[in-house]
Amino acid sequence: MPEYRATHNLLLEAEETFSTGLIDCSTAKEAIACLAQFHNDMINNLPVDKDLSYGRYRDHALPLLETIPVCCRLVGKFEEEGYSQKLASQLRTLLPEAVHYWNSQIRPQLKEERNVTVIHGDCFWHHFWVPKAKGGSMMLFDFDLATVHNPVWDLVTLLSTRRPEGLSTSDAITCYRKHSRLRLSQEDVEKEFAWLSLCQIYHVLADWNHGCREVIWSQRLNNLLQEIPNKLKPS
């Protein structure tokens, strides 16, 4: 990646994102504004050659939720590995809901290039450079997993790790909307955030299957489950 340590500091080191890293609300909101500006800059620069694909998972050309047998096998393997039967059952029950939302809401957006932009695809706190000098600009880096997608996906990823105490999902979305060209109401973005949190659960399962460390996948899985639509949460 480009080396900016002469003028910037990393917001967090990668290990800190998933462990003891602390971010104050003001800095977190600067990062969210930086993310929104990146999305704004890319709205009119969708790739003509489609190399980035639409909503892809890592090196796959297709979105994960468009390969349902793979998602079913992931849940099955998670259950076979001896993790909580209750959690595995919940993930199995939620999968059809995630697939339905993807097919009914996200696929049409991607096909019509509506409410989409180039997203980072792997947006965590340790992917931001913070300027040392007052008045400098925060910068986002590491775009190897970029894809064309609903921009709220990046916000879901960012907030699926630790976040500053006192920064609610609603506050983060308010900050994002303030700086974004996404012309949706607060309520609409909050709904998208909840449903995309559900969809992202299966990406976390795929990361687990690829050997992602437990401190990362378990934290993200637990946080995403807290964000899913209320009607889908166990009573």
C-alpha positions in Angstrom: 0.0 0.0 0.0 1.1 3.6 -0.4 3.3 4.7 2.6 1.9 7.9 4.2 3.5 7.6 7.7 5.4 10.9 7.2 2.2 12.8 7.0 -0.4 10.4 8.5 -1.0 7.8 11.2 -3.1 4.7 10.8 -6.4 5.1 12.5 -5.8 1.6 14.1 -3.5 -1.2 13.4 -5.2 -4.3 12.0 -4.9 -6.2 15.3 -6.4 -3.3 17.2 -9.6 -3.3 15.1 -10.5 -6.7 16.5 -9.1 -6.4 20.0 -8.3 -3.4 22.2 -8.3 -0.5 19.7 -10.1 2.6 20.9 -11.6 5.3 18.6 -13.3 8.5 19.8 -16.7 9.4 18.3 -15.3 12.4 16.5 -12.6 10.5 14.7 -15.0 7.7 13.8 -17.4 10.2 12.2 -14.5 11.6 10.2 -13.8 8.1 8.9 -17.5 7.6 8.0 -17.4 11.0 6.2 -14.3 9.9 4.4 -16.0 6.6 3.3 -19.1 8.6 2.1 -16.8 10.9 0.0 -15.1 7.9 -1.6 -18.5 6.5 -2.5 -19.5 9.9 -3.9 -16.4 10.1 -6.0 -17.0 6.7 -7.5 -20.8 7.0 -8.3 -20.0 8.4 -11.8 -17.0 6.1 -12.3 -18.6 2.6 -12.5 -16.1 0.4 -14.4 -17.1 0.0 -18.1 -15.3 -3.4 -18.4 -17.1 -4.7 -15.2 -13.9 -6.3 -13.9 -15.1 -5.5 -10.3 -18.3 -7.5 -10.8 -21.4 -6.7 -8.9 -21.5 -7.5 -5.2 -18.8 -10.2 -5.5 -17.4 -12.1 -2.6 -13.6 -11.8 -2.7 -12.2 -13.4 -5.9 -15.6 -14.9 -6.9 -17.4 -13.1 -9.8 -20.8 -13.8 -8.3 -22.2 -12.6 -5.0 -22.2 -15.3 -2.3 -26.0 -15.3 -1.8 -26.5 -16.1 -5.5 -24.8 -19.4 -4.9 -27.2 -20.9 -2.4 -25.7 -24.4 -2.2 -22.4 -22.8 -1.1 -24.2 -20.9 1.7 -26.1 -24.1 2.8 -22.8 -26.0 3.0 -21.2 -23.3 5.0 -24.0 -23.4 7.6 -23.8 -27.2 7.6 -20.1 -27.2 8.1 -20.4 -24.7 10.9 -22.8 -27.0 12.7 -20.7 -30.1 12.1 -17.6 -28.3 13.6 -19.4 -28.3 16.9 -20.3 -24.7 17.3 -23.5 -23.8 19.1 -26.5 -25.8 17.8 -28.7 -22.9 18.6 -26.6 -20.5 16.6 -26.3 -22.9 13.7 -30.1 -23.4 13.7 -30.5 -19.6 13.7 -28.1 -19.2 10.8 -30.0 -21.9 8.8 -33.4 -20.3 9.5 -32.1 -16.8 8.5 -30.6 -17.9 5.2 -33.8 -18.0 3.2 -34.6 -14.5 4.5 -31.2 -13.3 3.4 -31.5 -14.9 -0.1 -35.0 -13.4 -0.5 -33.9 -9.9 0.3 -30.9 -10.2 -1.9 -33.0 -11.4 -4.9 -35.9 -9.0 -4.4 -34.0 -5.9 -3.4 -30.2 -6.0 -4.1 -30.1 -7.9 -7.4 -32.4 -5.3 -9.1 -30.3 -2.5 -7.8 -27.1 -4.0 -9.2 -28.8 -4.9 -12.5 -30.1 -1.4 -12.9 -27.1 0.3 -11.4 -29.5 2.1 -9.0 -28.2 3.2 -5.6 -24.9 1.6 -6.3 -21.3 2.7 -6.5 -17.8 1.2 -6.3 -17.4 0.2 -2.7 -14.2 -0.7 -0.7 -15.4 -4.2 0.0 -13.3 -4.8 3.1 -13.8 -1.5 5.0 -12.4 -1.7 8.5 -11.0 1.0 10.8 -7.4 0.0 10.0 -7.9 1.0 6.4 -7.9 4.7 7.1 -4.9 7.1 7.2 -5.4 10.0 9.7 -3.5 13.3 9.0 -1.0 14.5 11.5 -1.5 18.1 10.5 -4.6 20.1 11.3 -6.7 20.5 8.3 -5.3 17.5 6.5 -7.6 14.9 4.9 -8.3 11.4 6.1 -7.7 8.8 3.4 -9.0 5.3 2.7 -6.7 2.6 1.3 -6.5 -1.1 0.3 -9.0 -1.6 -2.5 -8.2 -5.1 -3.6 -11.8 -6.4 -2.7 -13.6 -3.4 -4.4 -16.8 -4.2 -6.2 -19.9 -2.5 -7.4 -22.5 -2.6 -4.7 -24.9 -0.8 -2.4 -22.7 1.6 -0.5 -24.4 0.8 2.8 -22.5 -2.5 2.6 -19.3 -0.8 3.5 -20.9 0.9 6.5 -22.2 -2.4 7.7 -18.6 -3.9 7.4 -17.1 -1.0 9.3 -19.5 -1.1 12.2 -19.4 -4.9 12.4 -16.1 -4.6 14.4 -15.7 -2.6 17.5 -17.0 1.0 17.5 -16.7 4.0 19.8 -18.8 3.8 22.9 -21.8 6.0 22.4 -21.8 5.8 18.6 -25.1 4.1 17.8 -26.0 2.6 14.4 -28.5 5.4 13.9 -25.9 8.1 14.7 -23.4 6.5 12.3 -26.1 6.4 9.5 -27.0 10.1 10.2 -23.3 11.0 9.8 -23.0 8.9 6.6 -26.2 10.5 5.1 -24.9 14.0 5.9 -21.9 13.4 3.6 -23.4 11.0 1.0 -25.1 11.6 -2.3 -27.3 8.6 -1.5 -30.8 10.1 -1.6 -32.6 7.8 0.8 -34.4 8.7 4.1 -32.9 7.8 7.5 -35.5 5.2 7.9 -34.8 3.6 4.5 -31.0 3.5 5.1 -31.6 2.0 8.6 -33.7 -0.7 7.0 -31.0 -1.4 4.3 -28.4 -1.5 7.1 -30.4 -4.1 9.0 -31.0 -6.3 6.0 -27.5 -6.0 4.6 -26.2 -7.0 8.1 -28.2 -10.2 7.6 -26.7 -10.8 4.2 -23.2 -10.1 5.4 -23.4 -12.9 8.0 -22.8 -15.4 5.3 -19.7 -13.6 4.1 -18.4 -13.9 7.7 -19.2 -17.7 7.6 -17.2 -17.9 4.3 -14.3 -16.1 5.9 -14.5 -18.5 8.8 -14.4 -21.4 6.4 -11.3 -19.9 4.7 -9.4 -19.8 8.1 -10.2 -16.4 9.4 -9.2 -16.2 13.1 -12.0 -16.7 15.7 -11.3 -13.3 17.3 -12.3 -11.7 14.0 -15.2 -13.8 12.7 -16.9 -14.4 16.1 -16.9 -10.7 16.9 -18.3 -9.7 13.6 -20.9 -12.5 13.6 -22.2 -11.5 17.0 -22.4 -7.9 16.1 -24.2 -8.5 12.8 -26.8 -10.7 14.5 -27.5 -7.7 16.8 -28.3 -5.6 13.7 -30.6 -7.8 11.7 -34.2 -6.7 11.3 -36.1 -6.9 14.6 -38.8 -9.3 13.2 -36.1 -11.9 12.5 -34.5 -11.8 16.0 -35.4 -14.7 18.2 -38.0 -13.9 20.8 
